[in-house]
Amino acid sequence: MRQEIWKIAMLGPAPPFRGGISQFALMLATEYQRRGYNVKMFNFIRQYPQILFPGDSQTTEFSSQPDLDIEPVFTPYLCGTWNRAVQEIRNFEPDVVIVSYFLPWFAPSYAWICKRLRGIKIICLAHNVDFHEKWPGADVLTKAFFKHCNRIVVLSGASFRDLQRKMPAAVSSRGLQAFHPIYDCYGEVAASDGNKQPGDPTLLFFGLIKEYKGLDVLLKAMKKAAGKVSGLRLIVAGEVYGNPAQYRKMIRELGLEDRVEAHFRYVTDLEIGGFFRSSHACVLPYKSATQSGVIATSYSFNVPVICSDVGGLSEYVLANETGLLVPPNDPDALARAIIRFFNEGLFQPMSANIPAFKERYSWQTLADMILEA
């Protein structure tokens, strides 16, 4: 490790803001602190105006209170707060600033702040370069921020290709392909987790529910697979961005009321383990994707995945070893994969393969890659 770096500032969402980006930043900051670095997280005061946020709450309780210095310093949509972020970061005197980027919404504030942090190395941790929803001027906004970054770290080959395709060479040449580590923050994996007895074959759809994540595709596949897999069940656990009525209606119309256990709400850290330990496979029927924290969460419990071969998802699945890959937006193919998974008894051998796979994707390795950039 480069000894000249010892103070690390992190800019972007942190606890108590909920969501995968905040959790990711927390895990990375914790790893740096564990190694003896002086780490401070510069958080949002507010992340979005409530009118633009369809969920119930933007904050949540975390499974454990982070033992980190976290200071709310600015609001992305209130430019009068941006100068405080600059001043507080400068007062901290970091050697490097790591910025969590995932939506063009944050680009104007990030660009303004980073432009004024001259003399400090800026590393962008880009969770997305191409975006699932359409944002007016997304590439222009992203480029305006990226040009102030010394390095742009992406988490999949798909995102690296997006960077090369969408950004000019002067920007894309700063890219570094990394990976999404496996989460280890949701409780210990019991020795028995890899030896679930058959019982009711149970699938899990987990996480924030947006149209591109394909819950509709999974429900159609469930209808097709139900007659081939005795006792097949599906747990849906996640808050819907929008109105969950469309999915409730679909469940009724497909006659799946007795097979689908729907929890259309935000799932807290303390509940996550219960859902995964009750399931034999986590399904990601995404229509588009970059990488996924859901796969990382599923593997943390040694639960295999059945997911679309789209974006960077396949980079985190050893086909037929840690999960199954299917074409996106294809209920028939997804149904066949579900039937195969249970009828061929794939849970136990795939679950047994996951621990060795997880060793490649550690937070320690990612932390080194970022600083060595």
C-alpha positions in Angstrom: 0.0 0.0 0.0 1.2 3.5 -0.8 2.2 5.0 2.5 1.9 8.6 1.4 -1.9 8.3 1.4 -3.3 8.3 4.9 -6.3 10.7 5.0 -9.2 9.7 2.9 -12.4 11.8 2.3 -15.5 10.1 0.9 -18.1 12.3 -0.8 -21.6 11.1 -1.4 -24.4 9.1 0.3 -23.6 7.6 3.7 -25.7 6.4 6.7 -28.4 7.2 7.6 -29.3 7.4 3.9 -30.5 4.1 2.8 -29.7 2.1 -0.4 -27.0 0.1 -2.0 -24.7 3.1 -2.8 -24.7 4.2 0.9 -24.0 0.7 2.1 -21.2 0.3 -0.4 -19.5 3.5 0.7 -19.9 2.4 4.3 -18.2 -0.9 3.7 -15.3 0.7 1.8 -14.8 3.4 4.4 -14.9 0.7 7.1 -12.2 -1.3 5.3 -9.9 1.7 5.0 -10.5 2.6 8.7 -9.7 -1.0 9.7 -6.3 -0.6 8.0 -5.5 2.5 10.0 -6.4 5.3 7.5 -8.0 8.5 8.8 -11.4 8.4 7.0 -14.1 10.9 7.0 -17.4 10.7 5.1 -18.9 13.9 3.7 -22.6 13.1 3.5 -25.7 14.8 2.1 -27.9 16.9 4.3 -30.8 15.9 2.0 -30.4 13.7 -1.0 -33.6 14.4 -3.1 -36.5 16.8 -2.7 -39.4 14.7 -1.5 -41.5 15.3 -4.6 -38.9 13.4 -6.6 -38.6 10.5 -4.2 -41.4 7.9 -4.5 -40.3 5.9 -1.4 -41.6 6.3 2.1 -38.3 7.6 3.6 -34.8 8.4 2.4 -33.1 7.3 5.6 -33.1 4.1 7.7 -31.5 2.4 10.7 -28.4 0.3 9.9 -27.7 -3.1 11.5 -24.9 -1.5 13.6 -24.0 2.1 14.3 -21.1 3.0 12.0 -17.9 3.8 14.0 -16.9 6.5 11.4 -16.8 10.2 11.2 -19.8 11.1 9.0 -20.7 14.8 8.5 -23.7 16.0 6.5 -22.3 19.0 4.5 -24.4 19.7 1.4 -27.6 19.2 -0.5 -27.1 18.4 -4.2 -30.1 20.4 -5.4 -29.3 23.5 -3.2 -26.3 25.2 -4.7 -26.0 27.5 -1.7 -24.8 24.5 0.4 -22.0 23.4 -2.0 -19.3 25.8 -0.8 -19.6 24.4 2.7 -18.7 20.9 1.3 -15.6 22.4 -0.3 -14.6 24.2 2.9 -15.2 21.2 5.2 -13.2 18.8 2.9 -10.3 21.3 2.6 -10.3 21.7 6.4 -9.9 17.9 6.7 -6.9 18.1 4.4 -7.3 14.7 2.7 -4.8 13.1 0.4 -7.6 11.7 -1.8 -11.3 12.2 -2.2 -13.4 9.2 -3.3 -16.7 10.3 -4.9 -19.7 7.9 -5.2 -21.4 8.6 -8.5 -24.5 6.8 -9.8 -27.0 9.3 -11.2 -26.6 12.5 -13.4 -28.7 14.2 -10.7 -25.5 14.6 -8.6 -23.2 15.7 -11.5 -23.6 19.5 -11.2 -22.9 19.6 -7.5 -20.0 17.1 -7.7 -18.4 19.0 -10.6 -18.7 22.3 -8.8 -17.2 20.9 -5.6 -14.4 18.9 -7.2 -13.3 21.8 -9.4 -12.6 23.7 -6.2 -10.5 20.9 -4.6 -7.4 21.7 -6.6 -4.3 19.9 -5.4 -6.3 17.0 -4.0 -6.6 13.7 -6.0 -10.2 12.9 -7.0 -11.2 9.3 -7.6 -14.7 8.8 -8.9 -16.3 5.5 -7.9 -18.8 5.2 -10.8 -21.6 2.7 -10.1 -23.2 3.6 -13.4 -22.0 5.3 -16.6 -25.0 4.5 -18.6 -28.3 4.8 -16.8 -31.5 2.7 -16.6 -33.8 5.7 -16.7 -33.6 8.4 -19.3 -32.0 11.6 -18.0 -31.9 14.7 -20.2 -28.3 15.6 -21.0 -27.0 12.6 -19.0 -23.7 12.2 -20.9 -23.0 16.0 -20.9 -23.6 16.2 -17.1 -21.5 13.0 -16.5 -18.6 14.3 -18.7 -18.7 17.7 -16.8 -18.1 15.9 -13.6 -15.7 13.2 -14.9 -13.3 15.8 -16.3 -12.4 16.9 -12.7 -11.5 13.3 -11.7 -8.0 11.9 -11.8 -9.3 8.4 -12.0 -12.7 6.8 -12.8 -13.2 3.4 -11.2 -16.0 1.3 -12.5 -17.3 -2.0 -11.2 -17.8 -4.2 -14.2 -16.6 -4.8 -17.7 -19.9 -3.6 -19.0 -19.5 -0.2 -17.3 -15.9 0.1 -18.5 -17.2 -0.4 -22.1 -19.9 2.2 -21.4 -17.2 4.6 -20.3 -15.2 4.1 -23.5 -18.3 4.3 -25.7 -19.8 7.4 -24.1 -16.9 9.5 -23.0 -14.1 11.1 -25.1 -10.7 9.6 -25.0 -9.4 12.3 -22.6 -11.9 11.1 -20.1 -12.2 7.4 -20.8 -8.4 7.0 -20.6 -8.7 7.6 -16.8 -10.9 4.6 -16.4 -10.1 1.6 -14.2 -12.1 -1.6 -14.2 -12.7 -3.0 -10.7 -15.5 -5.1 -9.3 -18.4 -5.2 -6.8 -17.2 -7.0 -3.6 -19.3 -9.5 -1.7 -21.1 -8.1 1.3 -20.3 -9.5 4.7 -22.3 -7.1 6.9 -25.6 -8.8 7.2 -24.7 -11.5 9.8 -22.7 -14.6 9.9 -23.4 -17.5 7.5 -24.3 -20.5 9.5 -22.6 -23.8 8.6 -26.1 -25.2 7.9 -26.9 -22.6 5.3 -25.3 -24.6 2.6 -27.3 -27.7 3.5 -31.0 -26.5 3.4 -33.3 -29.5 3.3 -35.6 -29.6 0.3 -38.9 -28.4 1.9 -40.8 -25.9 -0.2 -38.7 -24.8 -3.1 -38.5 -21.0 -2.6 -37.2 -18.2 -4.8 -36.4 -14.7 -3.7 -36.8 -11.4 -5.6 -35.0 -8.8 -3.5 -34.3 -5.1 -3.6 -35.8 -1.9 -4.9 -38.4 -2.6 -7.5 -38.1 -0.6 -10.7 -39.5 -1.5 -14.1 -36.2 -2.5 -15.5 -35.7 -5.1 -12.8 -38.3 -7.3 -14.5 -40.5 -8.5 -11.6 -43.3 -8.8 -14.3 -41.1 -11.2 -16.2 -40.5 -13.3 -13.1 -44.2 -13.5 -12.2 -45.0 -14.7 -15.8 -42.2 -17.3 -15.4 -43.6 -18.4 -12.0 -47.0 -19.2 -13.7 -45.2 -21.3 -16.2 -43.0 -23.1 -13.7 -45.6 -23.7 -11.0 -47.0 -26.9 -12.6 -43.5 -28.4 -13.0 -42.1 -27.7 -9.5 -44.2 -29.0 -6.7 -44.8 -26.4 -3.9 -42.9 -23.6 -5.8 -43.0 -20.3 -3.8 -41.7 -16.8 -4.4 -40.8 -14.2 -1.8 -40.8 -10.6 -3.1 -39.0 -8.3 -0.7 -38.5 -4.7 -1.7 -40.1 -1.2 -2.0 -41.8 -0.4 -5.3 -40.7 2.9 -7.0 -44.3 3.7 -8.0 -47.5 2.0 -7.3 -47.4 -1.7 -6.2 -51.0 -2.1 -7.3 -49.8 -3.2 -10.8 -47.9 -6.2 -9.3 -50.7 -7.1 -6.9 -53.1 -7.1 -9.9 -50.7 -9.3 -11.9 -50.3 -11.8 -9.1 -54.1 -12.1 -8.9 -54.6 -12.4 -12.6 -51.9 -15.1 -12.9 -53.5 -17.0 -10.0 -50.3 -16.8 -7.9 -51.8 -15.6 -4.6 -50.9 -18.8 -2.8 -47.4 -18.9 -4.2 -46.2 -15.3 -3.9 -45.4 -13.8 -0.5 -45.1 -10.1 -1.3 -43.4 -7.6 1.0 -43.7 -4.3 -1.0 -41.7 -2.2 1.4 -38.2 -1.2 2.3 -36.3 -4.1 3.9 -34.0 -3.1 6.8 -30.6 -4.6 7.3 -31.8 -6.6 10.2 -34.4 -8.4 8.0 -32.2 -9.2 5.1 -30.7 -12.4 6.5 -34.1 -13.9 7.2 -35.3 -13.5 3.6 -32.1 -15.1 2.1 -32.0 -17.9 4.6 -35.5 -18.8 3.7 -34.7 -19.1 0.0 -32.9 -21.5 -2.3 -32.2 -19.1 -5.1 -32.3 -15.3 -5.7 -33.7 -14.3 -9.0 -32.6 -11.2 -10.9 -34.8 -11.1 -14.1 -33.3 -7.7 -15.1 -34.1 -6.2 -18.5 -30.9 -4.0 -18.3 -28.1 -3.8 -15.8 -24.5 -2.7 -15.0 -23.6 -4.8 -11.9 -25.6 -5.7 -8.9 -25.3 -5.5 -5.1 -28.1 -8.1 -5.0 -25.8 -10.8 -6.3 -23.2 -9.7 -3.8 -25.8 -10.0 -1.0 -27.1 -13.3 -2.1 -23.6 -14.8 -2.3 -22.9 -13.5 1.2 -25.5 -16.1 2.4 -24.2 -18.8 -0.1 -27.5 -18.5 -2.0 -27.1 -19.2 -5.8 -28.7 -16.8 -8.3 -30.8 -17.2 -11.4 -30.3 -14.0 -13.5 -30.5 -12.4 -16.8 -27.4 -12.5 -19.0 -27.4 -8.7 -19.4 -24.9 -5.9 -18.7 -22.3 -6.9 -16.2 -24.4 -9.5 -14.3 -22.8 -12.5 -16.0 -19.4 -11.3 -14.8 -20.5 -12.3 -11.3 -22.0 -15.6 -12.1 -20.1 -18.8 -12.9 -22.7 -20.4 -15.1 -23.9 -23.7 -13.8 -21.6 -23.4 -10.8 -22.8 -20.4 -8.7 -26.0 -19.8 -10.7 -27.9 -19.9 -14.0 -28.0 -17.3 -16.7 -31.0 -16.7 -19.0 -31.8 -14.3 -21.8 -33.4 -11.0 -20.6 -37.1 -10.4 -20.9 -37.9 -14.0 -21.7 -40.4 -15.6 -19.2 -40.2 -19.0 -21.0 -36.4 -19.2 -20.6 -36.6 -18.1 -17.0 -39.2 -20.7 -16.3 -37.1 -23.4 -17.8 -34.1 -22.3 -15.6 -36.3 -22.4 -12.5 -37.6 -25.8 -13.3 -34.1 -27.1 -14.0 -32.7 -25.6 -10.8 -35.1 -27.4 -8.5 -35.7 -30.6 -10.5 -31.9 -31.2 -10.8 -31.3 -30.3 -7.2 -28.8 -27.6 -8.0 -29.0 -25.7 -4.7 -26.5 -27.7 -2.7 -23.7 -28.0 -5.3 -24.0 -24.4 -6.3 -24.1 -23.2 -2.7 -21.0 -25.2 -2.0 -19.2 -23.5 -4.9 -19.9 -19.9 -3.7 -17.3 -19.6 -0.8 -14.3 -20.1 -3.1 -15.8 -17.7 -5.7 -16.3 -15.0 -3.0 -12.6 -14.9 -2.1 -11.9 -13.2 -5.4 -14.2 -10.3 -4.6 -13.1 -9.0 -1.3 -13.3 -5.4 0.1 -9.6 -5.6 0.8 -8.7 -6.1 -2.8 -11.0 -3.3 -4.0 -9.6 -0.9 -1.4 -6.1 -1.6 -2.7 -7.1 -1.2 -6.4 -8.7 2.2 -5.7 -5.7 3.7 -3.9 -3.2 2.2 -6.3 -5.1 3.9 -9.1 
